[in-house]
Structure formats: C-alpha cells, structure tokens
Amino acid sequence: GSRVDLTRMEFNVLATLAQSPGQTFSRTQLVDRLHGYAYEGYDRSVDSHVKNLRRKIEPDPAEPKYVLTVYGIGYKFNDEV
C-alpha cells in the first residue's frame, strides 16, 4: 500500500514478470521484451535491475517473496504470497 519509486527499467521488469505470474523468463527474454531485439547490451544488466527492484519491493531482499530466481533459467513473479 505504500508508494515505491522505481526507475523505468525496474518498473518494466516488474510489469513484465507480473503480467505472467508463475512464468519463468530468461535474461534474454527479458532483454528482448525490455529493449527490443536490436539491443546489443549485456543480458546480465537484467540482474542489476532485479537486484535494485528487490531492494525496493521485498520485505527481505535476501529472501525474496515476489521476484524469484529460477536457478539456471531466469526470473519469475510469485503471486502466491
């Protein structure tokens, strides 16, 4: 219920994940959705955005409840909290 200030990219990551709760997105899929296929940046930048997002929305960023890591695959939004 409280206001959280997110960067555009943090918001876009959250929106992308939350629109398909439970679906796991790879880093490449997230980069494609966030930047488009022409983006030639490093897909690990997604990790930085997720880390910053978790600091802002998770009760305990070290033990995330909302934005989950699926080891070896990517990230997903948990709407079962």
Protein Blocks (a to p, Z undefined) as FASTA:
>chain_A
ZZcdddfklmmmmmmmmmmghiacdfklmmmmmnojklccdfklmmmmmmmmmmmmpmbl
mlcfklccdehilccddfkZZ
